[in-house]
Amino acid sequence: MPSKLVQPVSDELTSTATSGVKALDLGAMFGRHAPLEVDLGSGHGTFLLEMAAKFPERNFIGTEKYGRRVRKTIRCAEDRGLSNARMLKVENAFAVRLLFPPESVEVFHVAFPDPWPKRRHWPRRLINRDFLDTVHRALRADGELRVQTDHAGYGEWIEEIVSKRADFTRLDWLDDPDYPRTDFERRFHGQEFYRARLRKV
Ligand SMILES: C[S@@+](CC[C@H](N)C(=O)[O-])C[C@H]1O[C@@H](n2cnc3c(N)ncnc32)[C@H](O)[C@@H]1O
């Protein structure tokens, strides 16, 4: 039975072809208009679903490349009766560039993206200048990008890119003990993370 929580995105969309791709119709997808938060690389969906439960007046979309994690998240959302969460099986950078209409997203979350520690793999890192350009375009005025990584080298890499930009300003990290944590955040509890909360100027 097709679930209303399933928002399939064809694997074709993960190809490099960029023409003819339609942005999401967010109103139709959720059946309402509400502030949207997007969790890029949502893993098993723990954070996404806790956020959806805590903020029912907001809409949430998770993006994830592994179908099994997408399906698990959808199952859990259904079990918990969360009607404000959707999943896309899609590549992160592609989704930000092409699927979210301009000025449609209130918050992008990027929690513990793959660090690609080897120098020759650095071009694969999600966060780069182009990515920030596309995030900026998709964010609403005053929208935010929240990034966390446990990998010091990736943190330095992000910091260097961000420090050159005047189109984001920095905010203090959220200091709320009840704010949902991602699986990786819990796993690395007690360690120092690189964290950046960047508001669109
Ligand atoms: C290290 S895990 C972090 C998961 C979660 N954000 C957390 O903090 O617990 C990274 C997740 O991003 C997904 N991922 C990695 N590269 C991706 C890409 N290019 N597009 C979509 N998902 C991706 C992985 O499959 C994995 O589930």
The ligand as a Gaussian input file, in Angstrom:
#p B3LYP/6-31G(d) Opt

LIG

0 1
 C       27.785000       9.941000       9.294000
 S       26.118000       9.691000       8.919000
 C       25.282000      10.908000       9.925000
 C       23.818000      10.626000      10.059000
 C       23.035000      11.653000      10.883000
 N       23.062000      12.949000      10.246000
 C       23.559000      11.750000      12.296000
 O       24.133000      12.794000      12.648000
 O       23.374000      10.789000      13.042000
 C       26.004000      10.412000       7.286000
 C       24.719000      10.040000       6.564000
 O       24.677000      10.769000       5.335000
 C       24.336000       9.884000       4.288000
 N       24.977000      10.414000       3.085000
 C       26.321000      10.473000       2.838000
 N       26.562000      11.069000       1.668000
 C       25.338000      11.385000       1.149000
 C       24.930000      12.036000      -0.043000
 N       25.837000      12.473000      -0.938000
 N       23.611000      12.194000      -0.267000
 C       22.697000      11.747000       0.633000
 N       23.019000      11.135000       1.799000
 C       24.330000      10.963000       2.050000
 C       24.891000       8.541000       4.701000
 O       24.249000       7.470000       4.065000
 C       24.642000       8.571000       6.203000
 O       23.370000       8.069000       6.529000

